[in-house]
Structure formats: structure tokens, C-alpha cells
Amino acid sequence: MANEIKLPRLGQGMEAGTITKWLKSPGDTVEKGEPLFEIDTDKVTQEVESDYAGVLLKITLESGEARSEE
């Protein structure tokens, strides 16, 4: 079963974030707690860890793309 990774809320004032770098590629094995990508907000740049263990199937938000928190 596939799990969708959502943009995490990194602070109370965060409205949007930009993926600055993917640390994994499609097809890579990912462990729970392993860094998956870096995100940049107006206040911080931070690595985001995976909530799931498995295989990264696809990337739908490329590096440099911004997305509002959902």
C-alpha cells in the first residue's frame, strides 16, 4: 500500500515551503525516520524525515517548487 508524504507544518506562522533538495530518488529504499528531503520556509531550512518505511515510488513536487501547507 502506498502512503502519500504531505508537506509538514514546521511552525505556527508557516504558510508555504519550498523543497530545496531531495535526499532520495524514486526506487530508493527508505527507513522510517530517515531524512527524505530538505524544505525551506521563510524562517528555516530543515531536513524532513520519513514517517514510513518502504520504497519511494515517485516524486510529485520537484526541487525548487513551492507548496502551501495542506
PDB file of N, H, CA, C and O in Angstrom:
ATOM      1  N   MET A   1       0.831  -1.174   0.000  1.00  0.00           N
ATOM      2  CA  MET A   1       0.000   0.000   0.000  1.00  0.00           C
ATOM      3  C   MET A   1       0.883   1.247   0.000  1.00  0.00           C
ATOM      4  O   MET A   1       1.844   1.324   0.765  1.00  0.00           O
ATOM      5  N   ALA A   2       0.570   2.205  -0.838  1.00  0.00           N
ATOM      6  H   ALA A   2      -0.211   2.142  -1.459  1.00  0.00           H
ATOM      7  CA  ALA A   2       1.333   3.448  -0.932  1.00  0.00           C
ATOM      8  C   ALA A   2       0.841   4.459   0.093  1.00  0.00           C
ATOM      9  O   ALA A   2      -0.356   4.553   0.367  1.00  0.00           O
ATOM     10  N   ASN A   3       1.778   5.213   0.655  1.00  0.00           N
ATOM     11  H   ASN A   3       2.750   5.137   0.433  1.00  0.00           H
ATOM     12  CA  ASN A   3       1.464   6.296   1.585  1.00  0.00           C
ATOM     13  C   ASN A   3       1.922   7.607   0.969  1.00  0.00           C
ATOM     14  O   ASN A   3       3.035   7.691   0.451  1.00  0.00           O
ATOM     15  N   GLU A   4       1.084   8.624   1.017  1.00  0.00           N
ATOM     16  H   GLU A   4       0.179   8.556   1.438  1.00  0.00           H
ATOM     17  CA  GLU A   4       1.428   9.937   0.492  1.00  0.00           C
ATOM     18  C   GLU A   4       2.143  10.738   1.573  1.00  0.00           C
ATOM     19  O   GLU A   4       1.686  10.800   2.715  1.00  0.00           O
ATOM     20  N   ILE A   5       3.266  11.351   1.208  1.00  0.00           N
ATOM     21  H   ILE A   5       3.637  11.301   0.281  1.00  0.00           H
ATOM     22  CA  ILE A   5       4.007  12.203   2.127  1.00  0.00           C
ATOM     23  C   ILE A   5       3.493  13.626   1.938  1.00  0.00           C
ATOM     24  O   ILE A   5       3.553  14.169   0.835  1.00  0.00           O
ATOM     25  N   LYS A   6       2.992  14.224   3.002  1.00  0.00           N
ATOM     26  H   LYS A   6       2.943  13.782   3.898  1.00  0.00           H
ATOM     27  CA  LYS A   6       2.470  15.593   2.947  1.00  0.00           C
ATOM     28  C   LYS A   6       3.519  16.567   3.472  1.00  0.00           C
ATOM     29  O   LYS A   6       4.373  16.202   4.280  1.00  0.00           O
ATOM     30  N   LEU A   7       3.443  17.802   3.004  1.00  0.00           N
ATOM     31  H   LEU A   7       2.749  18.098   2.348  1.00  0.00           H
ATOM     32  CA  LEU A   7       4.318  18.851   3.488  1.00  0.00           C
ATOM     33  C   LEU A   7       4.031  19.088   4.969  1.00  0.00           C
ATOM     34  O   LEU A   7       2.900  19.407   5.335  1.00  0.00           O
ATOM     35  N   PRO A   8       5.041  18.935   5.821  1.00  0.00           N
ATOM     36  CA  PRO A   8       4.795  19.106   7.256  1.00  0.00           C
ATOM     37  C   PRO A   8       4.692  20.574   7.638  1.00  0.00           C
ATOM     38  O   PRO A   8       5.250  21.441   6.965  1.00  0.00           O
ATOM     39  N   ARG A   9       3.990  20.840   8.697  1.00  0.00           N
ATOM     40  H   ARG A   9       3.536  20.136   9.243  1.00  0.00           H
ATOM     41  CA  ARG A   9       3.918  22.191   9.245  1.00  0.00           C
ATOM     42  C   ARG A   9       5.098  22.347  10.200  1.00  0.00           C
ATOM     43  O   ARG A   9       5.188  21.633  11.199  1.00  0.00           O
ATOM     44  N   LEU A  10       6.001  23.278   9.895  1.00  0.00           N
ATOM     45  H   LEU A  10       5.927  23.858   9.084  1.00  0.00           H
ATOM     46  CA  LEU A  10       7.219  23.434  10.679  1.00  0.00           C
ATOM     47  C   LEU A  10       7.128  24.547  11.716  1.00  0.00           C
ATOM     48  O   LEU A  10       8.051  24.723  12.511  1.00  0.00           O
ATOM     49  N   GLY A  11       6.053  25.287  11.720  1.00  0.00           N
ATOM     50  H   GLY A  11       5.303  25.144  11.074  1.00  0.00           H
ATOM     51  CA  GLY A  11       5.879  26.363  12.692  1.00  0.00           C
ATOM     52  C   GLY A  11       4.497  26.954  12.574  1.00  0.00           C
ATOM     53  O   GLY A  11       3.801  26.726  11.584  1.00  0.00           O
ATOM     54  N   GLN A  12       4.091  27.716  13.579  1.00  0.00           N
ATOM     55  H   GLN A  12       4.657  27.901  14.383  1.00  0.00           H
ATOM     56  CA  GLN A  12       2.749  28.279  13.584  1.00  0.00           C
ATOM     57  C   GLN A  12       2.514  29.254  12.444  1.00  0.00           C
ATOM     58  O   GLN A  12       1.404  29.319  11.914  1.00  0.00           O
ATOM     59  N   GLY A  13       3.528  30.011  12.053  1.00  0.00           N
ATOM     60  H   GLY A  13       4.429  29.958  12.483  1.00  0.00           H
ATOM     61  CA  GLY A  13       3.357  31.005  11.002  1.00  0.00           C
ATOM     62  C   GLY A  13       3.622  30.482   9.602  1.00  0.00           C
ATOM     63  O   GLY A  13       3.515  31.238   8.637  1.00  0.00           O
ATOM     64  N   MET A  14       3.964  29.211   9.469  1.00  0.00           N
ATOM     65  H   MET A  14       4.051  28.597  10.254  1.00  0.00           H
ATOM     66  CA  MET A  14       4.299  28.652   8.159  1.00  0.00           C
ATOM     67  C   MET A  14       3.065  28.534   7.278  1.00  0.00           C
ATOM     68  O   MET A  14       2.073  27.910   7.654  1.00  0.00           O
ATOM     69  N   GLU A  15       3.143  29.142   6.098  1.00  0.00           N
ATOM     70  H   GLU A  15       3.949  29.649   5.792  1.00  0.00           H
ATOM     71  CA  GLU A  15       2.056  29.041   5.135  1.00  0.00           C
ATOM     72  C   GLU A  15       2.469  28.275   3.888  1.00  0.00           C
ATOM     73  O   GLU A  15       1.631  27.673   3.216  1.00  0.00           O
ATOM     74  N   ALA A  16       3.776  28.298   3.577  1.00  0.00           N
ATOM     75  H   ALA A  16       4.456  28.786   4.122  1.00  0.00           H
ATOM     76  CA  ALA A  16       4.265  27.604   2.385  1.00  0.00           C
ATOM     77  C   ALA A  16       5.714  27.196   2.603  1.00  0.00           C
ATOM     78  O   ALA A  16       6.405  27.736   3.466  1.00  0.00           O
ATOM     79  N   GLY A  17       6.158  26.238   1.809  1.00  0.00           N
ATOM     80  H   GLY A  17       5.596  25.799   1.108  1.00  0.00           H
ATOM     81  CA  GLY A  17       7.536  25.789   1.868  1.00  0.00           C
ATOM     82  C   GLY A  17       8.012  25.390   0.484  1.00  0.00           C
ATOM     83  O   GLY A  17       7.204  25.082  -0.393  1.00  0.00           O
ATOM     84  N   THR A  18       9.316  25.396   0.289  1.00  0.00           N
ATOM     85  H   THR A  18       9.972  25.646   1.001  1.00  0.00           H
ATOM     86  CA  THR A  18       9.922  25.015  -0.978  1.00  0.00           C
ATOM     87  C   THR A  18      10.853  23.840  -0.741  1.00  0.00           C
ATOM     88  O   THR A  18      11.708  23.884   0.144  1.00  0.00           O
ATOM     89  N   ILE A  19      10.686  22.783  -1.536  1.00  0.00           N
ATOM     90  H   ILE A  19       9.991  22.747  -2.255  1.00  0.00           H
ATOM     91  CA  ILE A  19      11.609  21.651  -1.485  1.00  0.00           C
ATOM     92  C   ILE A  19      12.918  22.128  -2.096  1.00  0.00           C
ATOM     93  O   ILE A  19      12.959  22.487  -3.273  1.00  0.00           O
ATOM     94  N   THR A  20      13.987  22.135  -1.307  1.00  0.00           N
ATOM     95  H   THR A  20      13.954  21.843  -0.351  1.00  0.00           H
ATOM     96  CA  THR A  20      15.271  22.590  -1.834  1.00  0.00           C
ATOM     97  C   THR A  20      16.116  21.437  -2.367  1.00  0.00           C
ATOM     98  O   THR A  20      16.937  21.626  -3.264  1.00  0.00           O
ATOM     99  N   LYS A  21      15.911  20.237  -1.810  1.00  0.00           N
ATOM    100  H   LYS A  21      15.243  20.084  -1.081  1.00  0.00           H
ATOM    101  CA  LYS A  21      16.736  19.099  -2.237  1.00  0.00           C
ATOM    102  C   LYS A  21      16.078  17.799  -1.811  1.00  0.00           C
ATOM    103  O   LYS A  21      15.682  17.647  -0.656  1.00  0.00           O
ATOM    104  N   TRP A  22      15.963  16.864  -2.739  1.00  0.00           N
ATOM    105  H   TRP A  22      16.285  16.987  -3.677  1.00  0.00           H
ATOM    106  CA  TRP A  22      15.527  15.505  -2.401  1.00  0.00           C
ATOM    107  C   TRP A  22      16.763  14.703  -2.021  1.00  0.00           C
ATOM    108  O   TRP A  22      17.770  14.738  -2.728  1.00  0.00           O
ATOM    109  N   LEU A  23      16.692  13.991  -0.922  1.00  0.00           N
ATOM    110  H   LEU A  23      15.875  13.963  -0.347  1.00  0.00           H
ATOM    111  CA  LEU A  23      17.805  13.166  -0.453  1.00  0.00           C
ATOM    112  C   LEU A  23      17.663  11.717  -0.902  1.00  0.00           C
ATOM    113  O   LEU A  23      18.585  10.918  -0.741  1.00  0.00           O
ATOM    114  N   LYS A  24      16.510  11.384  -1.463  1.00  0.00           N
ATOM    115  H   LYS A  24      15.761  12.034  -1.593  1.00  0.00           H
ATOM    116  CA  LYS A  24      16.222  10.053  -2.005  1.00  0.00           C
ATOM    117  C   LYS A  24      15.663  10.215  -3.411  1.00  0.00           C
ATOM    118  O   LYS A  24      15.125  11.267  -3.757  1.00  0.00           O
ATOM    119  N   SER A  25      15.790   9.179  -4.211  1.00  0.00           N
ATOM    120  H   SER A  25      16.226   8.324  -3.930  1.00  0.00           H
ATOM    121  CA  SER A  25      15.270   9.149  -5.581  1.00  0.00           C
ATOM    122  C   SER A  25      14.230   8.050  -5.700  1.00  0.00           C
ATOM    123  O   SER A  25      14.236   7.107  -4.909  1.00  0.00           O
ATOM    124  N   PRO A  26      13.326   8.157  -6.688  1.00  0.00           N
ATOM    125  CA  PRO A  26      12.363   7.073  -6.892  1.00  0.00           C
ATOM    126  C   PRO A  26      13.084   5.729  -7.037  1.00  0.00           C
ATOM    127  O   PRO A  26      14.077   5.611  -7.754  1.00  0.00           O
ATOM    128  N   GLY A  27      12.561   4.733  -6.343  1.00  0.00           N
ATOM    129  H   GLY A  27      11.754   4.828  -5.760  1.00  0.00           H
ATOM    130  CA  GLY A  27      13.161   3.398  -6.347  1.00  0.00           C
ATOM    131  C   GLY A  27      14.055   3.136  -5.151  1.00  0.00           C
ATOM    132  O   GLY A  27      14.393   1.988  -4.865  1.00  0.00           O
ATOM    133  N   ASP A  28      14.446   4.206  -4.441  1.00  0.00           N
ATOM    134  H   ASP A  28      14.171   5.139  -4.673  1.00  0.00           H
ATOM    135  CA  ASP A  28      15.295   4.042  -3.257  1.00  0.00           C
ATOM    136  C   ASP A  28      14.494   3.484  -2.082  1.00  0.00           C
ATOM    137  O   ASP A  28      13.316   3.799  -1.917  1.00  0.00           O
ATOM    138  N   THR A  29      15.142   2.657  -1.275  1.00  0.00           N
ATOM    139  H   THR A  29      16.099   2.401  -1.409  1.00  0.00           H
ATOM    140  CA  THR A  29      14.556   2.172  -0.031  1.00  0.00           C
ATOM    141  C   THR A  29      14.679   3.275   1.017  1.00  0.00           C
ATOM    142  O   THR A  29      15.713   3.933   1.125  1.00  0.00           O
ATOM    143  N   VAL A  30      13.610   3.465   1.785  1.00  0.00           N
ATOM    144  H   VAL A  30      12.770   2.930   1.697  1.00  0.00           H
ATOM    145  CA  VAL A  30      13.572   4.496   2.819  1.00  0.00           C
ATOM    146  C   VAL A  30      13.162   3.844   4.138  1.00  0.00           C
ATOM    147  O   VAL A  30      12.199   3.079   4.188  1.00  0.00           O
ATOM    148  N   GLU A  31      13.890   4.150   5.191  1.00  0.00           N
ATOM    149  H   GLU A  31      14.672   4.772   5.151  1.00  0.00           H
ATOM    150  CA  GLU A  31      13.545   3.672   6.528  1.00  0.00           C
ATOM    151  C   GLU A  31      12.768   4.757   7.268  1.00  0.00           C
ATOM    152  O   GLU A  31      12.967   5.945   7.014  1.00  0.00           O
ATOM    153  N   LYS A  32      11.898   4.362   8.166  1.00  0.00           N
ATOM    154  H   LYS A  32      11.736   3.397   8.372  1.00  0.00           H
ATOM    155  CA  LYS A  32      11.171   5.322   8.990  1.00  0.00           C
ATOM    156  C   LYS A  32      12.180   6.142   9.790  1.00  0.00           C
ATOM    157  O   LYS A  32      13.081   5.581  10.414  1.00  0.00           O
ATOM    158  N   GLY A  33      12.033   7.468   9.775  1.00  0.00           N
ATOM    159  H   GLY A  33      11.301   7.924   9.269  1.00  0.00           H
ATOM    160  CA  GLY A  33      12.939   8.360  10.484  1.00  0.00           C
ATOM    161  C   GLY A  33      14.138   8.807   9.668  1.00  0.00           C
ATOM    162  O   GLY A  33      14.909   9.653  10.122  1.00  0.00           O
ATOM    163  N   GLU A  34      14.311   8.257   8.474  1.00  0.00           N
ATOM    164  H   GLU A  34      13.684   7.570   8.105  1.00  0.00           H
ATOM    165  CA  GLU A  34      15.431   8.622   7.611  1.00  0.00           C
ATOM    166  C   GLU A  34      15.120   9.937   6.888  1.00  0.00           C
ATOM    167  O   GLU A  34      13.995  10.124   6.424  1.00  0.00           O
ATOM    168  N   PRO A  35      16.101  10.862   6.781  1.00  0.00           N
ATOM    169  CA  PRO A  35      15.863  12.108   6.053  1.00  0.00           C
ATOM    170  C   PRO A  35      15.459  11.827   4.604  1.00  0.00           C
ATOM    171  O   PRO A  35      16.082  11.022   3.912  1.00  0.00           O
ATOM    172  N   LEU A  36      14.397  12.516   4.164  1.00  0.00           N
ATOM    173  H   LEU A  36      13.891  13.170   4.727  1.00  0.00           H
ATOM    174  CA  LEU A  36      13.822  12.290   2.843  1.00  0.00           C
ATOM    175  C   LEU A  36      14.060  13.475   1.906  1.00  0.00           C
ATOM    176  O   LEU A  36      14.406  13.290   0.739  1.00  0.00           O
ATOM    177  N   PHE A  37      13.872  14.695   2.422  1.00  0.00           N
ATOM    178  H   PHE A  37      13.590  14.846   3.370  1.00  0.00           H
ATOM    179  CA  PHE A  37      14.093  15.902   1.628  1.00  0.00           C
ATOM    180  C   PHE A  37      14.374  17.080   2.544  1.00  0.00           C
ATOM    181  O   PHE A  37      14.149  17.017   3.753  1.00  0.00           O
ATOM    182  N   GLU A  38      14.878  18.171   1.934  1.00  0.00           N
ATOM    183  H   GLU A  38      15.060  18.221   0.952  1.00  0.00           H
ATOM    184  CA  GLU A  38      15.089  19.416   2.658  1.00  0.00           C
ATOM    185  C   GLU A  38      14.016  20.399   2.229  1.00  0.00           C
ATOM    186  O   GLU A  38      13.667  20.471   1.050  1.00  0.00           O
ATOM    187  N   ILE A  39      13.488  21.162   3.187  1.00  0.00           N
ATOM    188  H   ILE A  39      13.771  21.104   4.145  1.00  0.00           H
ATOM    189  CA  ILE A  39      12.452  22.147   2.909  1.00  0.00           C
ATOM    190  C   ILE A  39      12.908  23.503   3.431  1.00  0.00           C
ATOM    191  O   ILE A  39      13.533  23.594   4.488  1.00  0.00           O
ATOM    192  N   ASP A  40      12.590  24.553   2.682  1.00  0.00           N
ATOM    193  H   ASP A  40      12.082  24.479   1.824  1.00  0.00           H
ATOM    194  CA  ASP A  40      12.933  25.912   3.057  1.00  0.00           C
ATOM    195  C   ASP A  40      11.644  26.703   3.247  1.00  0.00           C
ATOM    196  O   ASP A  40      10.788  26.726   2.363  1.00  0.00           O
ATOM    197  N   THR A  41      11.507  27.348   4.397  1.00  0.00           N
ATOM    198  H   THR A  41      12.203  27.330   5.115  1.00  0.00           H
ATOM    199  CA  THR A  41      10.374  28.236   4.658  1.00  0.00           C
ATOM    200  C   THR A  41      10.928  29.640   4.840  1.00  0.00           C
ATOM    201  O   THR A  41      12.129  29.862   4.688  1.00  0.00           O
ATOM    202  N   ASP A  42      10.061  30.583   5.165  1.00  0.00           N
ATOM    203  H   ASP A  42       9.085  30.402   5.289  1.00  0.00           H
ATOM    204  CA  ASP A  42      10.530  31.952   5.371  1.00  0.00           C
ATOM    205  C   ASP A  42      11.440  32.076   6.592  1.00  0.00           C
ATOM    206  O   ASP A  42      12.142  33.076   6.734  1.00  0.00           O
ATOM    207  N   LYS A  43      11.438  31.077   7.473  1.00  0.00           N
ATOM    208  H   LYS A  43      10.868  30.264   7.358  1.00  0.00           H
ATOM    209  CA  LYS A  43      12.224  31.168   8.704  1.00  0.00           C
ATOM    210  C   LYS A  43      13.304  30.103   8.871  1.00  0.00           C
ATOM    211  O   LYS A  43      14.249  30.321   9.630  1.00  0.00           O
ATOM    212  N   VAL A  44      13.202  28.966   8.194  1.00  0.00           N
ATOM    213  H   VAL A  44      12.435  28.789   7.577  1.00  0.00           H
ATOM    214  CA  VAL A  44      14.104  27.856   8.483  1.00  0.00           C
ATOM    215  C   VAL A  44      14.287  26.956   7.259  1.00  0.00           C
ATOM    216  O   VAL A  44      13.396  26.837   6.417  1.00  0.00           O
ATOM    217  N   THR A  45      15.464  26.324   7.181  1.00  0.00           N
ATOM    218  H   THR A  45      16.187  26.421   7.865  1.00  0.00           H
ATOM    219  CA  THR A  45      15.699  25.230   6.240  1.00  0.00           C
ATOM    220  C   THR A  45      15.910  23.988   7.094  1.00  0.00           C
ATOM    221  O   THR A  45      16.713  23.998   8.028  1.00  0.00           O
ATOM    222  N   GLN A  46      15.189  22.922   6.772  1.00  0.00           N
ATOM    223  H   GLN A  46      14.538  22.915   6.013  1.00  0.00           H
ATOM    224  CA  GLN A  46      15.216  21.742   7.637  1.00  0.00           C
ATOM    225  C   GLN A  46      15.071  20.467   6.819  1.00  0.00           C
ATOM    226  O   GLN A  46      14.379  20.441   5.801  1.00  0.00           O
ATOM    227  N   GLU A  47      15.742  19.397   7.285  1.00  0.00           N
ATOM    228  H   GLU A  47      16.304  19.419   8.112  1.00  0.00           H
ATOM    229  CA  GLU A  47      15.525  18.074   6.706  1.00  0.00           C
ATOM    230  C   GLU A  47      14.222  17.511   7.255  1.00  0.00           C
ATOM    231  O   GLU A  47      13.921  17.668   8.439  1.00  0.00           O
ATOM    232  N   VAL A  48      13.452  16.859   6.397  1.00  0.00           N
ATOM    233  H   VAL A  48      13.696  16.732   5.436  1.00  0.00           H
ATOM    234  CA  VAL A  48      12.202  16.232   6.811  1.00  0.00           C
ATOM    235  C   VAL A  48      12.393  14.725   6.742  1.00  0.00           C
ATOM    236  O   VAL A  48      12.830  14.187   5.725  1.00  0.00           O
ATOM    237  N   GLU A  49      12.061  14.054   7.834  1.00  0.00           N
ATOM    238  H   GLU A  49      11.705  14.491   8.660  1.00  0.00           H
ATOM    239  CA  GLU A  49      12.218  12.604   7.927  1.00  0.00           C
ATOM    240  C   GLU A  49      10.963  11.885   7.457  1.00  0.00           C
ATOM    241  O   GLU A  49       9.856  12.416   7.546  1.00  0.00           O
ATOM    242  N   SER A  50      11.150  10.680   6.959  1.00  0.00           N
ATOM    243  H   SER A  50      12.050  10.249   6.886  1.00  0.00           H
ATOM    244  CA  SER A  50      10.036   9.856   6.509  1.00  0.00           C
ATOM    245  C   SER A  50       9.253   9.309   7.695  1.00  0.00           C
ATOM    246  O   SER A  50       9.833   8.885   8.695  1.00  0.00           O
ATOM    247  N   ASP A  51       7.939   9.324   7.572  1.00  0.00           N
ATOM    248  H   ASP A  51       7.468   9.668   6.760  1.00  0.00           H
ATOM    249  CA  ASP A  51       7.069   8.722   8.585  1.00  0.00           C
ATOM    250  C   ASP A  51       6.850   7.237   8.318  1.00  0.00           C
ATOM    251  O   ASP A  51       6.235   6.538   9.123  1.00  0.00           O
ATOM    252  N   TYR A  52       7.357   6.761   7.182  1.00  0.00           N
ATOM    253  H   TYR A  52       7.856   7.329   6.527  1.00  0.00           H
ATOM    254  CA  TYR A  52       7.090   5.389   6.754  1.00  0.00           C
ATOM    255  C   TYR A  52       8.378   4.701   6.312  1.00  0.00           C
ATOM    256  O   TYR A  52       9.338   5.369   5.927  1.00  0.00           O
ATOM    257  N   ALA A  53       8.403   3.385   6.364  1.00  0.00           N
ATOM    258  H   ALA A  53       7.624   2.843   6.677  1.00  0.00           H
ATOM    259  CA  ALA A  53       9.473   2.578   5.782  1.00  0.00           C
ATOM    260  C   ALA A  53       8.932   1.982   4.491  1.00  0.00           C
ATOM    261  O   ALA A  53       7.763   1.602   4.421  1.00  0.00           O
ATOM    262  N   GLY A  54       9.774   1.899   3.475  1.00  0.00           N
ATOM    263  H   GLY A  54      10.724   2.208   3.532  1.00  0.00           H
ATOM    264  CA  GLY A  54       9.342   1.313   2.211  1.00  0.00           C
ATOM    265  C   GLY A  54      10.227   1.772   1.075  1.00  0.00           C
ATOM    266  O   GLY A  54      11.422   2.003   1.254  1.00  0.00           O
ATOM    267  N   VAL A  55       9.623   1.902  -0.109  1.00  0.00           N
ATOM    268  H   VAL A  55       8.652   1.714  -0.255  1.00  0.00           H
ATOM    269  CA  VAL A  55      10.327   2.323  -1.316  1.00  0.00           C
ATOM    270  C   VAL A  55       9.670   3.597  -1.828  1.00  0.00           C
ATOM    271  O   VAL A  55       8.445   3.665  -1.932  1.00  0.00           O
ATOM    272  N   LEU A  56      10.478   4.611  -2.150  1.00  0.00           N
ATOM    273  H   LEU A  56      11.473   4.556  -2.065  1.00  0.00           H
ATOM    274  CA  LEU A  56       9.950   5.843  -2.724  1.00  0.00           C
ATOM    275  C   LEU A  56       9.518   5.551  -4.157  1.00  0.00           C
ATOM    276  O   LEU A  56      10.348   5.243  -5.012  1.00  0.00           O
ATOM    277  N   LEU A  57       8.219   5.651  -4.413  1.00  0.00           N
ATOM    278  H   LEU A  57       7.544   5.901  -3.719  1.00  0.00           H
ATOM    279  CA  LEU A  57       7.686   5.301  -5.728  1.00  0.00           C
ATOM    280  C   LEU A  57       7.827   6.425  -6.739  1.00  0.00           C
ATOM    281  O   LEU A  57       8.261   6.191  -7.867  1.00  0.00           O
ATOM    282  N   LYS A  58       7.463   7.655  -6.346  1.00  0.00           N
ATOM    283  H   LYS A  58       7.110   7.845  -5.430  1.00  0.00           H
ATOM    284  CA  LYS A  58       7.576   8.782  -7.272  1.00  0.00           C
ATOM    285  C   LYS A  58       7.645  10.081  -6.492  1.00  0.00           C
ATOM    286  O   LYS A  58       7.257  10.151  -5.326  1.00  0.00           O
ATOM    287  N   ILE A  59       8.146  11.108  -7.161  1.00  0.00           N
ATOM    288  H   ILE A  59       8.461  11.052  -8.109  1.00  0.00           H
ATOM    289  CA  ILE A  59       8.226  12.457  -6.605  1.00  0.00           C
ATOM    290  C   ILE A  59       7.266  13.321  -7.408  1.00  0.00           C
ATOM    291  O   ILE A  59       7.374  13.407  -8.631  1.00  0.00           O
ATOM    292  N   THR A  60       6.329  13.961  -6.719  1.00  0.00           N
ATOM    293  H   THR A  60       6.242  13.891  -5.725  1.00  0.00           H
ATOM    294  CA  THR A  60       5.346  14.796  -7.412  1.00  0.00           C
ATOM    295  C   THR A  60       5.604  16.284  -7.227  1.00  0.00           C
ATOM    296  O   THR A  60       4.966  17.103  -7.889  1.00  0.00           O
ATOM    297  N   LEU A  61       6.522  16.652  -6.344  1.00  0.00           N
ATOM    298  H   LEU A  61       7.040  15.987  -5.806  1.00  0.00           H
ATOM    299  CA  LEU A  61       6.915  18.042  -6.130  1.00  0.00           C
ATOM    300  C   LEU A  61       8.435  18.101  -6.237  1.00  0.00           C
ATOM    301  O   LEU A  61       9.146  17.651  -5.339  1.00  0.00           O
ATOM    302  N   GLU A  62       8.919  18.649  -7.325  1.00  0.00           N
ATOM    303  H   GLU A  62       8.341  19.014  -8.056  1.00  0.00           H
ATOM    304  CA  GLU A  62      10.352  18.661  -7.598  1.00  0.00           C
ATOM    305  C   GLU A  62      11.076  19.724  -6.774  1.00  0.00           C
ATOM    306  O   GLU A  62      10.447  20.630  -6.228  1.00  0.00           O
ATOM    307  N   SER A  63      12.389  19.608  -6.689  1.00  0.00           N
ATOM    308  H   SER A  63      12.900  18.871  -7.133  1.00  0.00           H
ATOM    309  CA  SER A  63      13.211  20.617  -6.022  1.00  0.00           C
ATOM    310  C   SER A  63      12.954  21.971  -6.664  1.00  0.00           C
ATOM    311  O   SER A  63      12.868  22.087  -7.886  1.00  0.00           O
ATOM    312  N   GLY A  64      12.833  22.995  -5.821  1.00  0.00           N
ATOM    313  H   GLY A  64      12.903  22.900  -4.828  1.00  0.00           H
ATOM    314  CA  GLY A  64      12.580  24.349  -6.301  1.00  0.00           C
ATOM    315  C   GLY A  64      11.112  24.714  -6.377  1.00  0.00           C
ATOM    316  O   GLY A  64      10.775  25.886  -6.550  1.00  0.00           O
ATOM    317  N   GLU A  65      10.230  23.732  -6.252  1.00  0.00           N
ATOM    318  H   GLU A  65      10.504  22.780  -6.112  1.00  0.00           H
ATOM    319  CA  GLU A  65       8.796  24.005  -6.293  1.00  0.00           C
ATOM    320  C   GLU A  65       8.283  24.291  -4.890  1.00  0.00           C
ATOM    321  O   GLU A  65       8.684  23.649  -3.920  1.00  0.00           O
ATOM    322  N   ALA A  66       7.383  25.273  -4.803  1.00  0.00           N
ATOM    323  H   ALA A  66       7.057  25.795  -5.591  1.00  0.00           H
ATOM    324  CA  ALA A  66       6.774  25.640  -3.523  1.00  0.00           C
ATOM    325  C   ALA A  66       5.375  25.057  -3.444  1.00  0.00           C
ATOM    326  O   ALA A  66       4.725  24.808  -4.459  1.00  0.00           O
ATOM    327  N   ARG A  67       4.930  24.845  -2.220  1.00  0.00           N
ATOM    328  H   ARG A  67       5.459  25.047  -1.395  1.00  0.00           H
ATOM    329  CA  ARG A  67       3.581  24.314  -1.991  1.00  0.00           C
ATOM    330  C   ARG A  67       3.079  24.884  -0.685  1.00  0.00           C
ATOM    331  O   ARG A  67       3.838  25.017   0.275  1.00  0.00           O
ATOM    332  N   SER A  68       1.814  25.217  -0.646  1.00  0.00           N
ATOM    333  H   SER A  68       1.198  25.109  -1.426  1.00  0.00           H
ATOM    334  CA  SER A  68       1.181  25.667   0.592  1.00  0.00           C
ATOM    335  C   SER A  68       0.942  24.471   1.488  1.00  0.00           C
ATOM    336  O   SER A  68       0.756  23.349   1.017  1.00  0.00           O
ATOM    337  N   GLU A  69       0.951  24.727   2.789  1.00  0.00           N
ATOM    338  H   GLU A  69       1.103  25.638   3.172  1.00  0.00           H
ATOM    339  CA  GLU A  69       0.659  23.670   3.756  1.00  0.00           C
ATOM    340  C   GLU A  69      -0.767  23.190   3.546  1.00  0.00           C
ATOM    341  O   GLU A  69      -1.668  23.994   3.306  1.00  0.00           O
ATOM    342  N   GLU A  70      -0.975  21.879   3.637  1.00  0.00           N
ATOM    343  H   GLU A  70      -0.244  21.226   3.833  1.00  0.00           H
ATOM    344  CA  GLU A  70      -2.314  21.306   3.445  1.00  0.00           C
ATOM    345  C   GLU A  70      -2.877  20.841   4.747  1.00  0.00           C
ATOM    346  O   GLU A  70      -3.996  20.329   4.787  1.00  0.00           O
TER     347      GLU A  70
END
